[in-house]
Amino acid sequence: MRPCPGPPSSLAGVRRGRGLVRGAGREHIRMAALRCAYAGAVHLSLVAIVVKEYDPAIDFFVGTLGFELVENTPSLTNDGRPKRWVVVRPPGATTGLLLARADGEDQAAVVGKQAAGRVGFFLRVDDFDDAYLRMSADGVRFVGPPRTEAYGRVAVFIDVAGNRWDLLGPA
């Protein structure tokens, strides 16, 4: 475990007892200390998206959005049934999407609702207009026209599972 480079700012309120329920401070301190336990670089590797079926999801992310198919390997569920380990990611990105086929009613119920109807995924591009026009021509469903916000150009689109994404680009 490597030491923290000084007291994390998140601990300042804990030490003064601000905004914490009695006894909660100790757990907060323990969790903050665990954040200092990583050695070397740390990054978010994968985010799972629950889909109805693998192949239409691969077609959408690879064929329509232009992501890379990183892995498509047969695997088994925890109880021995067949599944696939399918990973896609934008070209040059380090973080990918694990396309996970819904397994059972509970998982099927979240297909398209992983962020409870909010935008839950964000695709940043260098050339917003080119990406928007290409995606529109390829049949991607946008919920409204592009707009300019303080953080850049944005248009919300729906993925193959029904999840909402922001297409983001410079203003």
C-alpha positions in Angstrom: 0.0 0.0 0.0 1.4 3.4 -1.0 0.9 6.3 1.3 -1.4 9.1 0.5 0.4 12.4 -0.5 -1.2 14.1 2.5 -4.7 14.1 3.9 -7.3 13.7 1.2 -9.6 16.7 1.0 -12.5 14.3 1.5 -11.2 13.6 5.0 -11.3 17.3 6.1 -15.0 17.2 7.0 -14.6 13.8 8.7 -11.9 15.0 11.0 -14.1 18.0 12.0 -17.2 15.8 12.2 -19.1 17.8 9.6 -22.1 16.3 7.9 -21.6 12.7 9.2 -23.8 10.4 11.2 -22.1 9.2 14.4 -19.9 6.2 13.6 -19.9 6.8 9.9 -16.6 8.7 10.0 -14.5 5.7 10.7 -15.8 3.8 7.6 -15.3 7.0 5.5 -11.7 7.2 6.7 -11.1 3.5 5.9 -12.5 3.9 2.4 -10.4 7.0 1.8 -7.3 5.1 2.9 -8.1 2.3 0.4 -8.0 4.8 -2.4 -4.3 5.2 -1.7 -3.6 1.4 -2.1 -3.2 1.4 -5.9 0.3 1.0 -7.2 0.9 2.3 -10.8 -1.7 3.6 -13.2 -5.4 2.9 -12.7 -8.1 3.4 -15.3 -11.7 2.2 -15.9 -11.3 -0.8 -18.2 -14.9 -1.8 -19.1 -18.5 -0.8 -18.6 -21.2 -3.4 -19.1 -24.2 -2.8 -21.3 -26.9 -5.4 -21.0 -28.3 -6.2 -24.4 -31.0 -8.6 -25.8 -28.6 -10.4 -28.1 -24.9 -10.2 -29.0 -24.9 -9.9 -32.8 -27.3 -7.0 -33.2 -25.3 -5.1 -30.5 -22.0 -5.9 -32.2 -23.5 -4.7 -35.6 -24.6 -1.4 -34.0 -21.4 -0.6 -32.1 -19.0 -1.9 -34.7 -20.8 -1.5 -37.9 -22.8 1.7 -37.2 -20.7 3.6 -34.6 -17.3 2.4 -35.9 -16.1 0.9 -32.6 -13.5 -1.9 -32.7 -14.4 -5.5 -31.8 -11.8 -6.2 -29.2 -13.0 -9.6 -28.1 -15.7 -12.1 -28.9 -15.0 -15.3 -27.0 -17.2 -18.2 -26.0 -17.5 -18.4 -22.2 -19.8 -19.9 -19.5 -22.1 -18.4 -17.0 -21.4 -19.1 -13.3 -23.7 -22.1 -13.5 -22.2 -23.5 -16.7 -24.5 -22.2 -19.4 -22.9 -20.8 -22.6 -22.4 -17.1 -23.1 -19.9 -14.9 -24.9 -17.4 -12.3 -23.6 -17.9 -9.5 -26.1 -15.9 -6.3 -25.8 -16.0 -3.3 -28.1 -14.4 0.2 -27.8 -14.0 3.4 -29.8 -10.9 3.4 -31.9 -7.8 4.3 -29.8 -9.7 4.3 -26.5 -8.6 2.3 -23.5 -12.1 2.0 -21.9 -14.4 -0.5 -23.6 -17.9 -1.8 -23.4 -18.7 -5.3 -22.3 -21.8 -6.3 -24.3 -23.6 -8.6 -21.9 -26.6 -10.6 -23.1 -29.4 -10.4 -20.6 -29.6 -13.6 -18.5 -33.0 -14.0 -16.8 -35.9 -11.7 -16.2 -34.2 -9.3 -13.9 -31.5 -8.5 -16.4 -33.9 -8.4 -19.3 -35.9 -5.8 -17.4 -32.9 -3.3 -17.5 -32.2 -3.6 -21.2 -32.4 0.0 -22.5 -33.0 1.3 -19.0 -29.5 1.1 -17.4 -29.5 4.8 -16.5 -33.2 4.9 -15.7 -34.1 6.9 -18.8 -31.3 9.5 -18.3 -28.2 9.8 -20.6 -25.8 7.3 -19.1 -23.1 7.1 -21.7 -21.0 9.8 -23.4 -19.3 9.5 -26.8 -16.8 12.4 -27.4 -15.6 13.0 -30.9 -13.2 15.6 -32.4 -15.5 16.4 -35.4 -19.1 16.6 -34.1 -20.7 17.6 -37.4 -19.1 14.7 -39.3 -20.0 12.2 -36.7 -23.6 13.4 -36.4 -24.1 13.3 -40.2 -22.5 9.9 -40.5 -24.5 8.4 -37.6 -27.7 10.0 -38.9 -27.1 8.5 -42.4 -26.4 5.1 -40.8 -29.8 5.2 -39.1 -28.9 6.1 -35.5 -31.9 7.6 -33.8 -31.3 11.0 -32.3 -34.0 12.3 -29.9 -33.6 16.0 -31.0 -31.4 18.3 -33.0 -27.8 19.1 -32.0 -27.4 22.0 -29.6 -24.6 24.0 -28.2 -24.0 24.0 -24.4 -21.2 25.5 -22.3 -19.3 22.1 -22.5 -19.6 21.9 -26.3 -21.9 20.5 -29.0 -24.3 17.7 -28.0 -27.0 15.5 -29.5 -28.7 12.7 -27.6 -29.0 9.3 -29.4 -30.4 5.9 -28.6 -28.3 2.8 -28.8 -29.4 -0.7 -30.0 -30.6 -1.6 -26.5 -32.5 1.6 -26.0 -30.0 3.4 -23.8 -29.5 7.2 -24.1 -26.1 8.5 -25.1 -24.7 12.0 -25.6 -22.7 12.6 -28.7 -20.3 15.3 -27.6 -17.9 17.5 -29.6 -16.2 20.8 -29.3 -18.3 24.0 -29.6 
